[in-house]
Amino acid sequence: MAHDANQSDSPTITSTSLILRIQAKDQVAWDRFAKLYTPYVYGLCRANGLQDSDAEDVCQNVLRSIISGIGTYQRTGSFRGWISQVTRNRIIDHHRRQQRQPAAEGGTDFQIQISAVPDVLMPLSSQSAVEGDPLMIRALNMIRDEFEPSTWTAFWRMVVEGHGAAEIAADLGWIDSDDASSHAKGAKRVRQAKFRVIKRMKDEFGEILDLDHE
């Protein structure tokens, strides 16, 4: 429910990390994880040579592997790296199953298929900027409704579009031209909006987006 813009935005979902909630068999947490990562895994499959229907099948197998393995998951590197490795293993499993089926005319040799799968799947984006990261954009969209529109606008314009705090505050009407101190107050309010959104992102998605390493 909307509230006065001077009040702090309050998350509608607990701040406990998504991984801990999934490990505790929280179905809502798993649904959020699947919504976030399914398009990413599918994209990895497609980017590494699988056709649409095969990519969908492998994607489902990846999700099954994740839900069965995440209960004992321990952080040894990036979470995306773990997802990438699980996806690579399921792609190779897919090629093995195809090899056991009667060969289709003009089919690709199994060893060629396997050798075409890199040791480490390339991520869909190697950029750290928000606008270059499809996972980050998807996660942001998942929490957007938890914030007042003005809070979200301040965050988006500062972090994604690169505008200055004072400019954003003026555009949002957070500066009173008759109050000399309001410029500093407005800019501070923009930075606070940015902080709230980033904190919420780290609370909810920090570990699975590797934000806790930044």
Backbone as CSV, one residue per row, in Angstrom:
resi,resn,N_x,N_y,N_z,CA_x,CA_y,CA_z,C_x,C_y,C_z
1,MET,0.849,-1.188,0.000,0.000,0.000,0.000,0.885,1.238,0.000
2,ALA,0.499,2.230,-0.743,1.292,3.454,-0.803,1.222,4.180,0.524
3,HIS,2.310,4.934,0.815,2.332,5.711,2.033,3.028,7.021,1.735
4,ASP,3.074,7.869,2.742,3.668,9.184,2.547,5.119,9.068,2.109
5,ALA,5.518,9.908,1.171,6.855,9.812,0.586,7.951,10.056,1.604
6,ASN,7.639,10.693,2.735,8.651,10.956,3.741,8.918,9.743,4.620
7,GLN,8.044,8.741,4.542,8.232,7.543,5.324,9.213,6.624,4.607
8,SER,9.898,5.764,5.382,10.811,4.799,4.775,10.006,3.723,4.078
9,ASP,10.512,3.258,2.927,9.879,2.142,2.248,10.134,0.882,3.054
10,SER,9.115,0.059,3.193,9.257,-1.162,3.977,9.095,-2.374,3.076
11,PRO,10.100,-3.274,3.021,9.977,-4.471,2.208,8.778,-5.298,2.615
12,THR,8.117,-5.889,1.648,6.961,-6.731,1.933,7.381,-8.172,2.163
13,ILE,8.659,-8.484,1.952,9.153,-9.844,2.093,10.313,-9.830,3.069
14,THR,10.448,-10.884,3.871,11.518,-10.940,4.855,12.882,-10.747,4.210
15,SER,13.803,-10.179,4.955,15.120,-9.883,4.424,16.074,-11.067,4.488
16,THR,15.656,-12.194,5.050,16.510,-13.374,5.072,16.880,-13.759,3.646
17,SER,18.148,-14.114,3.424,18.610,-14.375,2.066,17.801,-15.477,1.397
18,LEU,17.702,-15.365,0.086,16.910,-16.308,-0.693,17.452,-17.724,-0.557
19,ILE,18.768,-17.881,-0.537,19.346,-19.223,-0.429,18.961,-19.867,0.891
20,LEU,19.051,-19.124,1.983,18.685,-19.690,3.284,17.220,-20.088,3.305
21,ARG,16.369,-19.303,2.684,14.942,-19.632,2.652,14.664,-20.838,1.778
22,ILE,15.398,-20.959,0.669,15.245,-22.151,-0.173,15.718,-23.390,0.567
23,GLN,16.848,-23.268,1.255,17.359,-24.401,2.026,16.394,-24.813,3.129
24,ALA,15.588,-23.857,3.585,14.570,-24.153,4.595,13.258,-24.620,3.956
25,LYS,13.318,-24.906,2.636,12.177,-25.416,1.869,11.015,-24.426,1.820
26,ASP,11.339,-23.159,1.663,10.342,-22.106,1.497,9.934,-22.060,0.023
27,GLN,8.687,-22.431,-0.267,8.226,-22.520,-1.649,8.206,-21.154,-2.323
28,VAL,7.837,-20.115,-1.579,7.813,-18.770,-2.152,9.217,-18.358,-2.582
29,ALA,10.199,-18.670,-1.735,11.585,-18.339,-2.074,12.020,-19.095,-3.322
30,TRP,11.665,-20.376,-3.415,12.035,-21.142,-4.615,11.368,-20.568,-5.858
31,ASP,10.110,-20.180,-5.746,9.412,-19.599,-6.892,10.111,-18.321,-7.360
32,ARG,10.564,-17.510,-6.413,11.275,-16.283,-6.773,12.614,-16.610,-7.435
33,PHE,13.293,-17.595,-6.902,14.558,-18.001,-7.495,14.352,-18.505,-8.923
34,ALA,13.355,-19.367,-9.109,13.088,-19.922,-10.436,12.706,-18.819,-11.421
35,LYS,11.913,-17.864,-10.959,11.518,-16.743,-11.823,12.738,-15.936,-12.249
36,LEU,13.698,-15.805,-11.335,14.905,-15.029,-11.621,15.860,-15.777,-12.543
37,TYR,16.087,-17.050,-12.243,17.177,-17.753,-12.917,16.771,-18.605,-14.118
38,THR,15.488,-18.960,-14.254,15.098,-19.801,-15.390,15.450,-19.164,-16.734
39,PRO,15.126,-17.888,-16.978,15.515,-17.290,-18.263,17.029,-17.256,-18.451
40,TYR,17.770,-17.099,-17.362,19.230,-17.064,-17.449,19.778,-18.427,-17.879
41,VAL,19.305,-19.487,-17.235,19.769,-20.832,-17.570,19.367,-21.194,-18.997
42,TYR,18.134,-20.855,-19.359,17.683,-21.111,-20.731,18.595,-20.389,-21.727
43,GLY,18.933,-19.140,-21.414,19.811,-18.375,-22.288,21.184,-19.012,-22.419
44,LEU,21.713,-19.550,-21.306,22.997,-20.249,-21.364,22.916,-21.459,-22.288
45,CYS,21.820,-22.193,-22.180,21.640,-23.377,-23.031,21.593,-22.988,-24.504
46,ARG,20.840,-21.965,-24.814,20.730,-21.518,-26.203,22.062,-20.971,-26.719
47,ALA,22.758,-20.235,-25.848,24.039,-19.649,-26.251,25.108,-20.708,-26.465
48,ASN,24.889,-21.892,-25.901,25.858,-22.966,-26.050,25.345,-24.093,-26.935
49,GLY,24.523,-23.730,-27.904,24.238,-24.628,-29.023,22.960,-25.431,-29.003
50,LEU,22.142,-25.329,-27.949,20.929,-26.140,-27.896,19.777,-25.444,-28.601
51,GLN,18.964,-26.249,-29.270,17.759,-25.728,-29.896,16.711,-25.453,-28.817
52,ASP,15.643,-24.766,-29.190,14.649,-24.296,-28.240,14.102,-25.398,-27.343
53,SER,13.571,-26.483,-27.929,12.953,-27.542,-27.123,13.979,-28.243,-26.251
54,ASP,15.193,-28.446,-26.778,16.242,-29.078,-25.985,16.661,-28.168,-24.839
55,ALA,16.752,-26.885,-25.119,17.133,-25.929,-24.074,16.099,-25.920,-22.954
56,GLU,14.828,-26.014,-23.298,13.783,-26.045,-22.274,13.911,-27.290,-21.406
57,ASP,14.176,-28.453,-22.033,14.332,-29.696,-21.277,15.542,-29.622,-20.348
58,VAL,16.663,-29.153,-20.866,17.875,-29.055,-20.054,17.667,-28.057,-18.919
59,CYS,16.978,-26.973,-19.216,16.704,-25.958,-18.194,15.939,-26.573,-17.027
60,GLN,14.948,-27.390,-17.306,14.195,-28.049,-16.242,15.074,-29.007,-15.450
61,ASN,15.972,-29.707,-16.139,16.894,-30.609,-15.449,17.861,-29.832,-14.559
62,VAL,18.291,-28.669,-15.020,19.161,-27.816,-14.212,18.445,-27.392,-12.939
63,LEU,17.199,-26.958,-13.067,16.436,-26.534,-11.890,16.257,-27.689,-10.905
64,ARG,16.028,-28.897,-11.432,15.896,-30.054,-10.542,17.208,-30.319,-9.814
65,SER,18.320,-30.177,-10.534,19.633,-30.387,-9.909,19.900,-29.343,-8.835
66,ILE,19.484,-28.111,-9.115,19.708,-27.035,-8.152,18.897,-27.264,-6.881
67,ILE,17.635,-27.614,-7.044,16.798,-27.768,-5.856,17.217,-28.983,-5.033
68,SER,17.808,-29.983,-5.692,18.275,-31.146,-4.937,19.644,-30.902,-4.311
69,GLY,20.415,-29.985,-4.884,21.758,-29.742,-4.375,21.912,-28.521,-3.504
70,ILE,20.940,-27.633,-3.528,21.118,-26.367,-2.818,21.030,-26.529,-1.307
71,GLY,20.433,-27.633,-0.869,20.344,-27.870,0.572,21.707,-28.016,1.218
72,THR,22.694,-28.506,0.455,24.045,-28.674,0.988,25.026,-27.715,0.316
73,TYR,24.484,-26.735,-0.422,25.348,-25.783,-1.129,26.164,-24.969,-0.139
74,GLN,27.462,-24.866,-0.423,28.345,-24.038,0.381,29.132,-23.146,-0.564
75,ARG,29.252,-21.903,-0.204,29.888,-20.920,-1.072,31.381,-21.185,-1.192
76,THR,31.849,-21.524,-2.388,33.278,-21.690,-2.647,33.733,-20.770,-3.774
77,GLY,32.805,-20.130,-4.431,33.097,-19.209,-5.520,31.839,-18.422,-5.803
78,SER,31.718,-17.914,-7.025,30.518,-17.159,-7.357,29.337,-18.103,-7.534
79,PHE,28.163,-17.637,-7.139,26.963,-18.455,-7.297,26.664,-18.668,-8.770
80,ARG,26.860,-17.629,-9.573,26.625,-17.786,-11.008,27.570,-18.826,-11.600
81,GLY,28.787,-18.893,-11.049,29.722,-19.914,-11.510,29.209,-21.315,-11.226
82,TRP,28.574,-21.482,-10.058,28.002,-22.779,-9.708,26.845,-23.116,-10.646
83,ILE,25.978,-22.145,-10.892,24.870,-22.354,-11.823,25.397,-22.728,-13.200
84,SER,26.442,-22.047,-13.632,27.040,-22.316,-14.937,27.570,-23.743,-15.013
85,GLN,28.221,-24.203,-13.932,28.777,-25.555,-13.931,27.674,-26.609,-13.945
86,VAL,26.618,-26.368,-13.165,25.476,-27.300,-13.178,24.871,-27.356,-14.573
87,THR,24.722,-26.197,-15.201,24.153,-26.148,-16.550,25.039,-26.890,-17.538
88,ARG,26.343,-26.692,-17.459,27.273,-27.401,-18.344,27.120,-28.911,-18.193
89,ASN,27.031,-29.383,-16.954,26.894,-30.823,-16.714,25.602,-31.367,-17.314
90,ARG,24.520,-30.606,-17.207,23.253,-31.086,-17.746,23.252,-31.031,-19.282
91,ILE,23.967,-30.075,-19.868,24.087,-30.033,-21.327,24.830,-31.274,-21.815
92,ILE,25.902,-31.643,-21.126,26.655,-32.847,-21.500,25.786,-34.084,-21.317
93,ASP,25.005,-34.144,-20.222,24.070,-35.269,-20.027,23.094,-35.356,-21.189
94,HIS,22.615,-34.202,-21.634,21.694,-34.165,-22.771,22.338,-34.775,-24.008
95,HIS,23.571,-34.419,-24.302,24.260,-34.972,-25.470,24.475,-36.482,-25.322
96,ARG,24.733,-36.948,-24.105,24.898,-38.386,-23.877,23.596,-39.125,-24.158
97,ARG,22.484,-38.544,-23.695,21.191,-39.193,-23.961,20.922,-39.227,-25.469
98,GLN,21.243,-38.141,-26.150,21.049,-38.109,-27.597,21.893,-39.163,-28.292
99,GLN,23.101,-39.411,-27.772,24.004,-40.388,-28.366,23.438,-41.796,-28.263
100,ARG,22.689,-42.057,-27.177,22.127,-43.397,-26.977,20.919,-43.665,-27.861
101,GLN,20.364,-42.607,-28.465,19.224,-42.757,-29.363,19.716,-43.081,-30.765
102,PRO,18.852,-43.730,-31.590,19.244,-44.013,-32.984,19.678,-42.730,-33.677
103,ALA,20.832,-42.795,-34.322,21.379,-41.597,-34.962,20.490,-41.135,-36.105
104,ALA,20.209,-39.824,-36.113,19.423,-39.257,-37.203,20.342,-38.971,-38.377
105,GLU,19.795,-39.014,-39.557,20.584,-38.755,-40.751,21.181,-37.350,-40.665
106,GLY,22.475,-37.284,-40.899,23.128,-35.989,-40.843,23.380,-35.514,-39.425
107,GLY,23.242,-36.429,-38.411,23.445,-36.036,-37.026,24.894,-35.700,-36.733
108,THR,25.102,-34.903,-35.669,26.436,-34.482,-35.290,27.085,-35.527,-34.396
109,ASP,28.355,-35.833,-34.632,29.088,-36.813,-33.846,29.122,-36.398,-32.375
110,PHE,28.964,-37.383,-31.480,28.889,-37.121,-30.046,30.132,-36.399,-29.531
111,GLN,31.294,-36.846,-29.926,32.533,-36.233,-29.442,32.652,-34.781,-29.886
112,ILE,32.152,-34.487,-31.070,32.172,-33.106,-31.544,31.244,-32.258,-30.688
113,GLN,30.078,-32.819,-30.366,29.136,-32.087,-29.515,29.737,-31.789,-28.144
114,ILE,30.374,-32.809,-27.541,30.949,-32.646,-26.213,32.094,-31.637,-26.238
115,SER,32.950,-31.751,-27.253,34.090,-30.841,-27.323,33.661,-29.396,-27.560
116,ALA,32.426,-29.229,-28.077,31.922,-27.878,-28.335,31.428,-27.204,-27.060
117,VAL,31.241,-27.994,-25.979,30.795,-27.420,-24.707,32.029,-26.946,-23.947
118,PRO,32.197,-25.648,-23.731,33.401,-25.145,-23.058,33.490,-25.615,-21.615
119,ASP,34.714,-25.647,-21.076,34.909,-26.056,-19.685,34.148,-25.144,-18.728
120,VAL,34.074,-23.877,-19.083,33.315,-22.909,-18.301,32.388,-22.170,-19.255
121,LEU,31.086,-22.279,-19.032,30.143,-21.598,-19.916,30.303,-20.099,-19.767
122,MET,30.347,-19.426,-20.898,30.448,-17.973,-20.860,29.135,-17.390,-20.362
123,PRO,29.196,-16.427,-19.422,27.955,-15.796,-18.950,27.310,-14.992,-20.058
124,LEU,26.005,-14.751,-19.907,25.291,-13.986,-20.915,25.747,-12.548,-20.934
125,SER,26.266,-12.071,-19.838,26.806,-10.722,-19.783,27.951,-10.697,-18.799
126,SER,29.056,-10.078,-19.182,30.190,-9.965,-18.280,30.305,-8.553,-17.720
127,GLN,29.305,-7.727,-18.029,29.342,-6.349,-17.557,28.855,-6.264,-16.115
128,SER,29.458,-5.363,-15.362,29.042,-5.195,-13.978,27.969,-4.128,-13.833
129,ALA,27.813,-3.288,-14.844,26.803,-2.236,-14.785,25.410,-2.848,-14.777
130,VAL,24.511,-2.210,-14.036,23.160,-2.740,-13.919,22.517,-2.938,-15.283
131,GLU,22.634,-1.920,-16.155,21.929,-1.996,-17.428,22.485,-3.077,-18.347
132,GLY,23.705,-3.598,-18.036,24.282,-4.638,-18.869,24.064,-6.026,-18.313
133,ASP,23.313,-6.146,-17.251,23.159,-7.422,-16.566,21.680,-7.825,-16.526
134,PRO,21.283,-8.784,-17.368,19.864,-9.161,-17.407,19.353,-9.736,-16.091
135,LEU,20.210,-10.424,-15.338,19.787,-10.952,-14.047,19.495,-9.824,-13.071
136,MET,20.350,-8.809,-13.085,20.161,-7.681,-12.187,18.861,-6.939,-12.508
137,ILE,18.616,-6.735,-13.785,17.385,-6.056,-14.187,16.164,-6.855,-13.750
138,ARG,16.220,-8.167,-13.933,15.087,-9.009,-13.555,14.859,-8.948,-12.044
139,ALA,15.937,-9.004,-11.276,15.812,-8.943,-9.821,15.245,-7.596,-9.377
140,LEU,15.709,-6.529,-9.991,15.194,-5.199,-9.651,13.699,-5.106,-9.921
141,ASN,13.275,-5.648,-11.047,11.848,-5.606,-11.374,11.019,-6.397,-10.373
142,MET,11.619,-7.413,-9.755,10.905,-8.231,-8.792,10.672,-7.506,-7.472
143,ILE,11.485,-6.491,-7.168,11.301,-5.767,-5.904,10.762,-4.360,-6.115
144,ARG,10.556,-3.977,-7.362,10.180,-2.600,-7.660,8.922,-2.150,-6.926
145,ASP,7.918,-3.010,-6.863,6.647,-2.613,-6.258,6.724,-2.458,-4.745
146,GLU,7.851,-2.807,-4.146,8.002,-2.650,-2.706,8.353,-1.211,-2.319
147,PHE,8.594,-0.363,-3.331,9.034,0.999,-3.060,8.066,2.027,-3.637
148,GLU,8.049,3.185,-3.003,7.292,4.301,-3.548,7.856,4.659,-4.927
149,PRO,6.991,5.097,-5.860,7.479,5.469,-7.195,8.614,6.490,-7.162
150,SER,8.540,7.468,-6.262,9.584,8.491,-6.205,10.909,7.896,-5.728
151,THR,10.831,6.964,-4.780,12.053,6.298,-4.307,12.697,5.530,-5.432
152,TRP,11.859,4.793,-6.167,12.375,3.991,-7.281,12.962,4.883,-8.370
153,THR,12.275,5.963,-8.685,12.764,6.878,-9.717,14.114,7.463,-9.327
154,ALA,14.249,7.850,-8.061,15.515,8.414,-7.588,16.633,7.398,-7.726
155,PHE,16.366,6.168,-7.302,17.370,5.111,-7.424,17.741,4.869,-8.881
156,TRP,16.737,4.684,-9.732,16.967,4.312,-11.132,17.745,5.405,-11.871
157,ARG,17.342,6.631,-11.650,18.007,7.726,-12.363,19.444,7.914,-11.893
158,MET,19.706,7.644,-10.626,21.063,7.814,-10.116,21.959,6.637,-10.493
159,VAL,21.479,5.399,-10.305,22.311,4.208,-10.501,22.383,3.787,-11.964
160,VAL,21.246,3.780,-12.634,21.198,3.269,-14.008,21.471,4.363,-15.035
161,GLU,20.840,5.521,-14.827,20.972,6.588,-15.822,22.133,7.541,-15.531
162,GLY,22.659,7.488,-14.323,23.852,8.256,-14.005,23.653,9.731,-13.744
163,HIS,22.442,10.153,-13.378,22.196,11.560,-13.071,22.699,11.901,-11.668
164,GLY,22.969,13.173,-11.445,23.419,13.630,-10.149,22.286,13.731,-9.150
165,ALA,22.630,13.608,-7.858,21.611,13.623,-6.807,20.831,14.932,-6.779
166,ALA,21.519,16.056,-6.933,20.839,17.353,-6.872,19.868,17.521,-8.035
167,GLU,20.282,17.089,-9.215,19.406,17.184,-10.396,18.146,16.344,-10.199
168,ILE,18.325,15.129,-9.686,17.191,14.229,-9.472,16.246,14.824,-8.430
169,ALA,16.822,15.343,-7.354,16.000,15.935,-6.294,15.168,17.090,-6.826
170,ALA,15.762,17.906,-7.694,15.027,19.038,-8.270,13.893,18.547,-9.148
171,ASP,14.167,17.549,-9.963,13.139,17.009,-10.859,11.986,16.373,-10.081
172,LEU,12.284,15.803,-8.925,11.260,15.142,-8.112,10.541,16.118,-7.175
173,GLY,10.956,17.362,-7.195,10.325,18.347,-6.321,10.750,18.235,-4.884
174,TRP,11.923,17.686,-4.649,12.431,17.508,-3.299,13.290,18.701,-2.861
175,ILE,13.327,19.750,-3.663,14.090,20.946,-3.329,13.149,22.145,-3.289
176,ASP,13.225,22.897,-2.219,12.434,24.122,-2.058,13.334,25.308,-2.385
177,SER,13.006,26.009,-3.467,13.854,27.116,-3.910,13.955,28.227,-2.873
178,ASP,12.994,28.284,-1.936,13.020,29.320,-0.903,13.816,28.897,0.334
179,ASP,14.294,27.656,0.319,15.036,27.127,1.466,16.447,26.776,1.005
180,ALA,17.430,27.555,1.447,18.804,27.353,0.995,19.347,25.980,1.361
181,SER,18.895,25.445,2.471,19.413,24.143,2.913,18.737,22.968,2.225
182,SER,17.650,23.242,1.486,16.889,22.139,0.898,17.646,21.437,-0.222
183,HIS,18.603,22.107,-0.851,19.383,21.469,-1.905,20.165,20.281,-1.339
184,ALA,20.824,20.522,-0.227,21.582,19.446,0.410,20.640,18.366,0.932
185,LYS,19.502,18.783,1.475,18.537,17.815,2.000,17.956,16.963,0.872
186,GLY,17.650,17.604,-0.263,17.096,16.863,-1.399,18.082,15.860,-1.947
187,ALA,19.342,16.287,-2.077,20.378,15.371,-2.580,20.566,14.200,-1.621
188,LYS,20.521,14.486,-0.327,20.652,13.420,0.675,19.492,12.440,0.559
189,ARG,18.310,12.942,0.302,17.126,12.085,0.173,17.254,11.143,-1.026
190,VAL,17.853,11.644,-2.102,18.095,10.795,-3.276,19.075,9.684,-2.921
191,ARG,20.147,10.036,-2.241,21.138,9.025,-1.862,20.548,8.001,-0.899
192,GLN,19.647,8.447,-0.038,18.984,7.514,0.871,18.080,6.553,0.099
193,ALA,17.414,7.067,-0.937,16.576,6.206,-1.775,17.430,5.142,-2.454
194,LYS,18.559,5.566,-2.984,19.494,4.620,-3.607,19.920,3.555,-2.605
195,PHE,20.265,3.984,-1.404,20.723,3.059,-0.371,19.649,2.029,-0.035
196,ARG,18.391,2.477,0.088,17.316,1.560,0.461,17.116,0.470,-0.584
197,VAL,17.132,0.859,-1.852,16.927,-0.133,-2.906,18.106,-1.111,-2.967
198,ILE,19.314,-0.588,-2.891,20.490,-1.465,-2.956,20.535,-2.405,-1.756
199,LYS,20.188,-1.891,-0.575,20.159,-2.753,0.610,19.137,-3.861,0.439
200,ARG,17.968,-3.515,-0.109,16.935,-4.535,-0.320,17.422,-5.587,-1.310
201,MET,18.093,-5.151,-2.366,18.641,-6.093,-3.345,19.639,-7.043,-2.695
202,LYS,20.521,-6.497,-1.857,21.523,-7.338,-1.212,20.903,-8.279,-0.193
203,ASP,19.889,-7.791,0.537,19.211,-8.648,1.500,18.552,-9.842,0.823
204,GLU,17.890,-9.581,-0.298,17.103,-10.620,-0.969,17.939,-11.472,-1.917
205,PHE,18.773,-10.812,-2.716,19.455,-11.511,-3.803,20.982,-11.480,-3.717
206,GLY,21.507,-10.929,-2.606,22.950,-10.713,-2.525,23.792,-11.917,-2.861
207,GLU,23.480,-13.054,-2.246,24.311,-14.239,-2.449,24.141,-14.834,-3.836
208,ILE,22.906,-14.873,-4.345,22.713,-15.532,-5.630,23.043,-14.644,-6.816
209,LEU,23.260,-13.349,-6.553,23.731,-12.455,-7.610,25.168,-12.000,-7.366
210,ASP,25.790,-12.604,-6.337,27.179,-12.288,-5.991,27.342,-10.830,-5.568
211,LEU,26.269,-10.208,-5.088,26.347,-8.817,-4.641,27.067,-8.714,-3.305
212,ASP,27.090,-9.813,-2.550,27.737,-9.769,-1.250,29.254,-9.784,-1.363
213,HIS,29.744,-9.956,-2.602,31.189,-9.908,-2.810,31.627,-8.537,-3.304
214,GLU,30.665,-7.626,-3.545,31.008,-6.319,-4.086,31.264,-5.321,-2.960
